[in-house]
């Protein structure tokens, strides 16, 4: 095999997306691989990703900020369940204090990524907000583009929506300065978005009704973490943050495992807390899900605000199926009619893999559902490429942090070994036993299973859901494990089942 030449690149690492994942990777590169040049490409005019896109009332984290915050940057606010503006402030402070902002190319959407084995580099095609197309090259491509479709949410296609005389709004596209004062509002859905919107709109709206098809499990906790705020008074900031983060990670892990091992005990505990919060407003029909806790993500209700709005008579829950929309609201299958001036369709997200970017390896399009995850961030037979797909049972950033650290370890190994290509080689996919690790019944997960990359029953070919173990494996496991093959630029062999590499000398 004739060896190719490593062609020059515009930057060593190109990061797609300037949200939590992308900003985290930039900071980790500065700390762990300072010899590598990098740039970020962001399709929007501002950084923040999810936290810049969503502008609905009350937008907040559904994880505590001691685990949704980065491992390297303490969360300083009093509230650990934070609102969107506070999270944006945190991210903006990081990019400014660390000099990351100058590396971000805003208003540029990635529309294609092509790997050339002969040159050992990616050529990434971008389109700016005026339609001008440009390209840039990188040795490594890091996707921090999130997990859902920014262009279109899930559309439940409700019959008769064109007959409704009021406004229909999806939370992903909230109108600026929307005034709902004195209006009757129906919020369709029962997940984190709906439970955030209902109490936030209840102060101004005439009444807010949450219409759910299926009840959800709710976890009530204070918006302020008393333990964290106490530690910050008596310990150095970083020490207090580290201890709180450790406590919250362990608690998340314990609750999740308890829910899987003894679901009826966790269900009883959550129901007891609900009854305490709602008093005589508790309705078992509205608050008894047909599935076990953590078969779907637990829905966080900080300071019981959702239930307080119900007790004040400003909000209510209806459990029913939609027959159709009509001029004045929603006709339900039970015969009941919900009058509405505004209908919010909090019916869920639509998942997207790799930010919907067409990725090609030596001219061949990559079909993600034919590739296996490797180390929860790379893919079988795709070189110099990594993504972040957060935990379903814990905070997104926990995975983003350990993936960033791991990719820096790989980059440093390449530097030290004089190699420029790293490919998780899988010669025979049939040698693996496939397993669906997305054993969550959430609609957005189930709707997207057909596009998701594959998982095997054993590491390293799976997207594990065990942060505590993953953190150990990603930090201390050997980088050169015999599966991740390191090499240099190579001429492409058409017969090869994976990108051709010339082994490092």
C-alpha positions as CSV (number, residue, x, y, z in Angstrom):
1,X,0.0,0.0,0.0
2,X,1.4,3.4,-1.0
3,X,1.4,5.9,1.9
4,X,-0.1,9.2,1.3
5,X,1.0,12.5,2.8
6,X,-0.6,14.4,5.7
7,X,-1.9,17.5,4.1
8,X,-1.8,20.8,6.0
9,X,-5.0,21.8,7.8
10,X,-6.6,25.1,8.9
11,X,-6.9,23.8,12.5
12,X,-6.2,20.6,14.3
13,X,-9.6,20.3,15.8
14,X,-12.9,21.7,14.4
15,X,-15.7,21.8,17.0
16,X,-19.2,22.0,15.7
17,X,-21.6,23.8,18.0
18,X,-20.9,26.4,20.7
19,X,-23.2,25.1,23.4
20,X,-22.3,23.1,26.5
21,X,-20.5,20.3,24.6
22,X,-18.5,22.6,22.2
23,X,-17.5,25.1,24.8
24,X,-16.5,22.3,27.2
25,X,-14.3,20.7,24.5
26,X,-12.6,24.0,23.7
27,X,-11.7,24.5,27.4
28,X,-10.4,20.9,27.8
29,X,-8.2,21.4,24.7
30,X,-6.7,24.5,26.2
31,X,-6.0,22.6,29.5
32,X,-5.0,19.2,28.2
33,X,-3.8,19.6,24.6
34,X,-2.6,23.2,24.4
35,X,-0.4,22.4,21.4
36,X,-3.5,21.7,19.3
37,X,-5.2,24.6,17.4
38,X,-9.0,24.6,17.3
39,X,-12.0,26.5,16.0
40,X,-15.7,26.3,16.8
41,X,-18.5,26.7,14.2
42,X,-21.9,27.8,15.4
43,X,-25.0,28.0,13.2
44,X,-26.7,30.6,15.4
45,X,-25.8,34.2,16.1
46,X,-25.1,33.5,19.7
47,X,-23.5,30.8,21.8
48,X,-25.4,28.6,24.2
49,X,-27.1,26.1,21.9
50,X,-30.3,24.9,23.7
51,X,-30.1,27.7,26.2
52,X,-30.1,30.3,23.4
53,X,-32.7,28.6,21.3
54,X,-35.4,28.0,23.8
55,X,-37.1,31.2,25.0
56,X,-40.3,29.9,26.5
57,X,-41.5,31.2,30.0
58,X,-39.5,29.8,32.9
59,X,-36.9,28.0,30.7
60,X,-34.6,26.2,33.2
61,X,-32.3,23.2,33.6
62,X,-33.9,19.9,34.5
63,X,-30.6,18.8,36.2
64,X,-28.8,20.5,39.0
65,X,-26.1,22.8,37.9
66,X,-23.5,21.1,40.0
67,X,-23.6,18.3,37.5
68,X,-24.8,20.2,34.5
69,X,-22.0,22.6,35.1
70,X,-18.5,21.7,33.9
71,X,-16.0,19.8,36.1
72,X,-13.5,22.7,35.7
73,X,-15.8,25.7,36.4
74,X,-17.7,26.0,39.7
75,X,-21.4,27.0,39.6
76,X,-21.6,30.2,41.7
77,X,-25.3,31.0,41.8
78,X,-27.5,30.4,44.8
79,X,-30.0,28.4,42.8
80,X,-28.8,25.0,41.6
81,X,-31.8,24.5,39.4
82,X,-31.0,27.4,37.1
83,X,-32.9,29.4,34.6
84,X,-31.8,29.8,31.0
85,X,-30.4,33.3,31.4
86,X,-28.2,32.2,34.3
87,X,-26.8,29.3,32.3
88,X,-26.0,31.6,29.4
89,X,-24.3,34.0,31.7
90,X,-22.2,31.0,33.0
91,X,-21.2,30.0,29.4
92,X,-20.4,33.6,28.3
93,X,-18.2,34.1,31.4
94,X,-16.3,30.9,30.5
95,X,-15.7,31.8,26.9
96,X,-14.6,35.3,27.8
97,X,-12.3,34.5,30.7
98,X,-10.6,31.7,28.7
99,X,-10.3,33.5,25.4
100,X,-12.5,31.0,23.6
101,X,-14.9,33.6,22.0
102,X,-12.3,34.6,19.4
103,X,-12.2,31.0,18.1
104,X,-16.0,30.9,17.4
105,X,-17.3,31.4,13.9
106,X,-20.9,32.4,14.3
107,X,-23.8,32.2,11.8
108,X,-22.2,29.3,10.0
109,X,-24.1,26.1,9.5
110,X,-22.1,22.9,8.7
111,X,-23.7,21.3,5.6
112,X,-21.2,18.6,4.9
113,X,-18.1,16.8,6.2
114,X,-15.7,14.8,4.1
115,X,-12.8,12.6,5.3
116,X,-10.0,12.0,2.9
117,X,-7.8,9.1,4.0
118,X,-5.0,10.0,1.5
119,X,-4.7,13.5,3.1
120,X,-5.7,12.4,6.7
121,X,-8.0,15.3,7.1
122,X,-11.6,16.5,7.2
123,X,-12.9,19.1,4.7
124,X,-16.0,20.7,6.3
125,X,-18.4,22.7,4.2
126,X,-20.3,25.6,5.8
127,X,-23.1,28.0,4.7
128,X,-23.4,31.4,6.4
129,X,-26.7,33.2,7.1
130,X,-26.5,35.0,3.8
131,X,-26.1,31.7,1.8
132,X,-22.4,32.1,1.1
133,X,-20.6,28.7,1.1
134,X,-17.0,28.2,2.4
135,X,-14.8,25.3,3.5
136,X,-12.3,24.6,6.2
137,X,-10.0,21.7,7.0
138,X,-9.2,19.9,10.2
139,X,-7.4,16.8,11.4
140,X,-10.2,16.0,14.0
141,X,-13.9,16.6,13.9
142,X,-15.7,17.0,17.2
143,X,-19.5,17.3,17.1
144,X,-21.1,19.1,20.0
145,X,-24.3,19.7,18.0
146,X,-26.7,18.2,20.5
147,X,-29.2,15.5,20.1
148,X,-32.3,17.0,18.5
149,X,-33.4,18.7,15.3
150,X,-33.0,22.4,15.6
151,X,-35.1,23.0,12.5
152,X,-38.2,21.1,13.3
153,X,-39.7,19.7,16.5
154,X,-41.8,16.6,16.7
155,X,-45.2,17.4,15.1
156,X,-48.1,15.4,16.6
157,X,-50.3,16.4,13.6
158,X,-53.5,17.1,15.5
159,X,-56.6,17.0,13.5
160,X,-58.4,20.3,13.0
161,X,-55.5,22.6,14.0
162,X,-56.3,24.9,11.0
163,X,-59.8,25.4,12.5
164,X,-58.5,26.8,15.8
165,X,-59.1,30.6,16.0
166,X,-56.4,31.3,18.6
167,X,-52.6,30.8,18.6
168,X,-50.8,27.5,18.4
169,X,-47.2,27.7,19.7
170,X,-44.4,25.1,19.9
171,X,-42.0,25.9,22.8
172,X,-39.0,25.5,20.3
173,X,-40.3,28.5,18.4
174,X,-41.6,30.8,21.1
175,X,-42.6,34.3,19.8
176,X,-40.7,37.2,21.1
177,X,-42.6,39.4,23.7
178,X,-45.6,37.1,23.4
179,X,-48.4,38.5,25.7
180,X,-50.7,35.9,27.1
181,X,-52.2,38.1,29.9
182,X,-55.7,37.1,30.8
183,X,-55.8,34.3,28.2
184,X,-57.0,30.7,28.6
185,X,-54.0,28.5,27.9
186,X,-53.8,24.7,27.2
187,X,-50.4,23.1,27.3
188,X,-50.3,19.7,25.6
189,X,-47.7,17.4,27.2
190,X,-46.5,16.3,30.6
191,X,-42.7,16.3,30.3
192,X,-40.1,18.8,31.6
193,X,-41.1,21.5,29.2
194,X,-44.8,21.4,30.0
195,X,-44.1,21.3,33.7
196,X,-41.9,24.4,33.4
197,X,-44.3,26.4,31.2
198,X,-47.5,25.8,33.3
199,X,-46.4,27.5,36.5
200,X,-44.5,30.2,34.7
201,X,-47.6,31.2,32.6
202,X,-50.0,30.8,35.5
203,X,-49.2,34.2,37.0
204,X,-50.5,36.2,34.0
205,X,-52.8,33.8,32.2
206,X,-56.5,33.5,33.2
207,X,-55.9,29.8,33.6
208,X,-53.4,27.2,32.4
209,X,-54.5,23.6,31.8
210,X,-51.9,20.9,31.2
211,X,-53.5,18.3,28.9
212,X,-51.7,14.9,29.1
213,X,-52.3,11.6,27.5
214,X,-50.1,9.8,30.0
215,X,-49.1,10.8,33.5
216,X,-45.4,11.4,34.4
217,X,-43.3,10.7,37.5
218,X,-42.3,13.9,39.2
219,X,-39.5,14.5,41.7
220,X,-39.8,17.6,43.9
221,X,-36.6,19.2,45.2
222,X,-35.6,22.7,46.3
223,X,-34.3,25.0,43.6
224,X,-31.5,26.0,46.1
225,X,-29.1,23.4,47.3
226,X,-28.7,24.1,51.0
227,X,-25.7,21.7,51.3
228,X,-23.9,23.5,48.4
229,X,-24.6,27.0,49.7
230,X,-23.4,26.0,53.2
231,X,-20.2,24.5,51.9
232,X,-19.5,27.7,49.8
233,X,-19.5,29.7,53.0
234,X,-16.9,27.6,54.8
235,X,-14.7,26.1,52.0
236,X,-12.8,27.4,49.0
237,X,-15.2,27.7,46.0
238,X,-13.6,24.8,44.0
239,X,-13.6,22.4,46.9
240,X,-17.2,23.2,47.8
241,X,-18.2,22.7,44.1
242,X,-16.3,19.4,43.9
243,X,-17.9,18.0,47.1
244,X,-21.5,19.0,46.0
245,X,-20.9,17.6,42.6
246,X,-19.7,14.3,44.1
247,X,-22.8,14.2,46.4
248,X,-25.3,14.9,43.5
249,X,-23.7,12.3,41.2
250,X,-23.9,9.7,43.9
251,X,-27.5,10.5,44.7
252,X,-28.5,10.4,41.0
253,X,-26.9,7.0,40.7
254,X,-28.4,5.6,43.8
255,X,-32.0,6.8,42.9
256,X,-31.6,5.4,39.3
257,X,-30.4,2.0,40.5
258,X,-33.0,1.9,43.2
259,X,-35.7,2.6,40.6
260,X,-34.5,-0.3,38.5
261,X,-34.1,-2.7,41.3
262,X,-37.2,-1.8,43.5
263,X,-39.5,0.3,41.3
264,X,-42.5,-0.1,43.6
265,X,-40.6,1.4,46.5
266,X,-39.5,4.4,44.5
267,X,-43.1,4.8,43.1
268,X,-44.5,4.8,46.6
269,X,-41.9,7.4,47.8
270,X,-42.6,9.7,44.9
271,X,-46.4,9.3,45.3
272,X,-46.2,10.1,49.0
273,X,-44.3,13.3,48.2
274,X,-46.9,14.3,45.6
275,X,-49.7,13.8,48.0
276,X,-47.9,16.0,50.5
277,X,-47.4,18.7,47.9
278,X,-50.9,18.6,46.5
279,X,-53.1,17.8,49.5
280,X,-56.8,17.5,48.5
281,X,-55.8,18.4,44.9
282,X,-54.1,15.0,44.4
283,X,-55.8,12.9,41.7
284,X,-54.4,9.4,41.2
285,X,-55.7,9.4,37.6
286,X,-53.5,12.4,36.8
287,X,-50.4,11.3,38.8
288,X,-50.1,7.5,38.5
289,X,-48.1,6.7,35.4
290,X,-48.5,3.3,33.7
291,X,-44.7,2.7,33.8
292,X,-42.1,2.5,36.5
293,X,-40.0,5.5,37.7
294,X,-37.0,6.0,35.4
295,X,-38.5,4.0,32.5
296,X,-38.6,7.6,31.4
297,X,-36.6,10.5,32.7
298,X,-37.9,11.7,36.1
299,X,-39.5,15.1,35.7
300,X,-38.0,17.7,38.1
301,X,-40.3,20.2,39.9
302,X,-38.2,22.7,41.8
303,X,-39.9,24.1,44.9
304,X,-43.1,22.3,43.9
305,X,-44.0,25.3,41.8
306,X,-46.2,23.3,39.4
307,X,-48.2,22.0,42.3
308,X,-48.4,25.3,44.0
309,X,-50.0,26.8,40.9
310,X,-52.5,24.0,41.0
311,X,-53.3,24.6,44.7
312,X,-53.8,28.3,43.9
313,X,-56.4,27.4,41.3
314,X,-54.3,28.9,38.5
315,X,-53.5,25.6,36.9
316,X,-55.0,22.2,36.4
317,X,-54.3,18.8,34.9
318,X,-56.6,16.9,32.5
319,X,-55.8,13.3,31.5
320,X,-57.5,12.5,28.2
321,X,-57.0,11.9,24.4
322,X,-57.5,14.6,21.8
323,X,-60.3,14.1,19.3
324,X,-59.6,17.2,17.4
325,X,-58.9,21.0,17.6
326,X,-61.9,23.2,16.8
327,X,-62.5,26.9,16.7
328,X,-62.6,27.5,20.4
329,X,-60.2,24.9,21.8
330,X,-59.8,21.1,22.0
331,X,-62.5,18.4,21.8
332,X,-61.5,15.4,23.9
333,X,-62.4,11.8,23.3
334,X,-64.2,11.7,26.6
335,X,-66.6,14.3,25.3
336,X,-65.1,17.1,27.4
337,X,-64.2,20.3,25.7
338,X,-61.2,22.5,26.7
339,X,-61.7,26.2,25.9
340,X,-58.5,27.9,24.8
341,X,-57.2,31.2,23.5
342,X,-53.6,29.7,23.2
343,X,-52.5,26.1,22.7
344,X,-48.9,25.2,23.5
345,X,-47.8,22.0,21.8
346,X,-45.1,20.7,24.3
347,X,-45.2,17.4,22.5
348,X,-41.6,16.7,22.4
349,X,-38.4,16.9,20.4
350,X,-37.3,15.2,17.2
351,X,-33.9,13.5,17.6
352,X,-31.1,14.0,15.1
353,X,-27.9,12.1,14.8
354,X,-24.7,14.1,14.1
355,X,-26.6,17.3,13.7
356,X,-28.1,16.0,10.5
357,X,-24.8,16.7,8.8
358,X,-24.0,14.6,5.7
359,X,-20.8,12.8,6.7
360,X,-18.7,11.0,4.1
361,X,-15.6,8.8,4.4
362,X,-13.6,8.7,1.2
363,X,-16.7,9.6,-0.7
364,X,-19.0,7.0,0.9
365,X,-21.9,8.4,2.9
366,X,-21.9,7.3,6.6
367,X,-25.2,5.7,7.7
368,X,-25.0,6.0,11.5
369,X,-27.5,3.2,12.1
370,X,-24.9,0.8,10.6
371,X,-22.1,1.8,12.9
372,X,-21.4,0.9,16.5
373,X,-20.6,3.3,19.2
374,X,-17.0,3.1,20.4
375,X,-16.1,4.4,23.9
376,X,-19.5,6.3,23.9
377,X,-18.1,9.0,21.6
378,X,-16.5,7.5,18.4
379,X,-17.9,5.1,15.8
380,X,-16.7,1.9,14.2
381,X,-14.5,2.5,11.1
382,X,-15.0,6.3,11.2
383,X,-11.6,8.0,11.7
384,X,-10.8,11.1,13.7
385,X,-14.4,11.8,14.6
386,X,-16.2,12.1,17.9
387,X,-19.6,13.3,19.2
388,X,-21.3,14.0,22.5
389,X,-24.6,12.2,23.4
390,X,-25.3,12.8,27.0
391,X,-26.7,10.5,29.7
392,X,-30.4,9.7,29.8
393,X,-30.2,9.1,33.5
394,X,-27.9,11.9,34.5
395,X,-26.7,15.4,33.4
396,X,-25.6,16.0,29.8
397,X,-22.4,17.7,30.8
398,X,-21.1,14.7,32.8
399,X,-20.6,12.8,29.5
400,X,-19.4,15.9,27.7
401,X,-16.6,16.4,30.3
402,X,-15.3,12.8,30.1
403,X,-15.6,12.6,26.3
404,X,-13.6,15.9,26.0
405,X,-10.9,14.5,28.4
406,X,-10.8,11.2,26.5
407,X,-10.4,12.8,23.1
408,X,-7.6,15.0,24.5
409,X,-5.9,11.8,25.6
410,X,-6.2,10.3,22.1
411,X,-4.8,13.5,20.5
412,X,-1.9,13.5,23.0
413,X,-1.2,9.8,22.2
414,X,-1.2,10.7,18.4
415,X,1.3,13.5,19.1
416,X,3.6,11.3,21.1
417,X,3.4,8.4,18.7
418,X,3.8,10.6,15.6
419,X,0.5,9.4,14.1
420,X,-2.3,11.5,12.6
421,X,-5.2,9.0,12.3
422,X,-7.2,7.1,14.9
423,X,-9.9,4.7,13.8
424,X,-12.0,2.3,15.9
425,X,-11.6,-0.7,13.7
426,X,-14.3,-3.3,13.5
427,X,-13.6,-5.8,10.7
428,X,-16.6,-8.0,11.4
429,X,-19.7,-6.3,12.9
430,X,-21.4,-9.8,13.1
431,X,-18.9,-10.7,15.8
432,X,-20.7,-8.3,18.2
433,X,-24.0,-9.1,20.0
434,X,-26.3,-6.1,19.4
435,X,-28.3,-4.7,22.3
436,X,-30.8,-1.8,22.5
437,X,-29.4,0.2,25.4
438,X,-32.2,2.8,25.0
439,X,-34.5,0.9,27.3
440,X,-36.5,4.1,27.9
441,X,-40.1,4.3,26.9
442,X,-40.0,8.1,26.2
443,X,-41.6,8.9,22.9
444,X,-38.7,10.9,21.6
445,X,-36.4,7.9,22.1
446,X,-38.7,5.3,20.6
447,X,-39.4,7.5,17.6
448,X,-35.7,7.7,16.8
449,X,-34.4,4.2,17.4
450,X,-34.2,3.5,13.6
451,X,-31.7,6.3,13.1
452,X,-29.5,5.7,16.2
453,X,-26.1,4.1,16.0
454,X,-25.8,0.5,17.2
455,X,-24.8,-0.7,20.6
456,X,-23.2,-4.0,21.5
457,X,-23.8,-5.8,24.8
458,X,-20.2,-5.2,26.0
459,X,-17.7,-2.3,26.1
460,X,-16.1,-0.6,24.2
461,X,-18.8,-0.9,21.6
462,X,-21.7,0.7,23.5
463,X,-23.1,4.0,24.8
464,X,-23.0,3.1,28.5
465,X,-25.4,4.7,31.0
466,X,-23.1,4.4,34.0
467,X,-21.3,7.6,34.6
468,X,-19.3,6.5,37.6
469,X,-17.8,3.5,35.8
470,X,-17.4,5.4,32.5
471,X,-15.4,8.1,34.2
472,X,-12.9,5.5,35.5
473,X,-12.7,3.8,32.1
474,X,-12.3,7.0,30.0
475,X,-9.7,8.5,32.3
476,X,-7.6,5.4,33.1
477,X,-8.2,2.8,30.4
478,X,-5.5,2.4,27.8
479,X,-5.9,4.6,24.7
480,X,-4.0,2.2,22.5
481,X,-6.3,-0.7,23.4
482,X,-5.8,-2.8,20.2
483,X,-9.2,-1.6,18.9
484,X,-8.4,2.0,18.3
485,X,-5.9,1.8,15.5
486,X,-3.3,4.6,15.0
487,X,-1.6,5.4,11.7
488,X,-0.8,8.1,9.2
489,X,-2.3,9.2,5.9
490,X,-2.7,6.4,3.4
491,X,-3.9,5.7,-0.1
492,X,-7.4,4.3,0.0
493,X,-7.9,0.6,-0.7
494,X,-11.3,0.1,-2.2
495,X,-11.4,-3.5,-1.0
496,X,-10.9,-2.5,2.6
497,X,-13.9,-2.6,4.9
498,X,-12.6,0.3,6.9
499,X,-10.5,3.5,6.0
500,X,-7.0,2.3,5.1
501,X,-4.2,3.2,7.5
502,X,-0.5,2.9,7.3
503,X,0.5,1.6,10.7
504,X,2.8,3.9,12.6
505,X,6.5,3.0,12.6
